[in-house]
Amino acid sequence: MNAIQTAEFARALYSAHGDKAEAEAAHKMQECEAAGNSDKVQDWKAIRQAIRALRGPNQS
């Protein structure tokens, strides 16, 4: 997944789930880890970081 796709996916997920979007991305990341899909783990990690950036500072 490239940076543009990651940003678009993060925005869509944040729009759909609001403050729970980062937790949703973390959950998907864990599912992919359990399945042994390291490529998808990296995608979800990048999406999670993009969501964190969208939320802004002091929104942990």
Summary of the structure (lengths in Angstrom):
residues: 60
radius of gyration: 11.0
end to end distance: 25.1
largest distance: 32.7
contacts: 151
relative contact order: 0.19
helix: 85%
strand: 0%
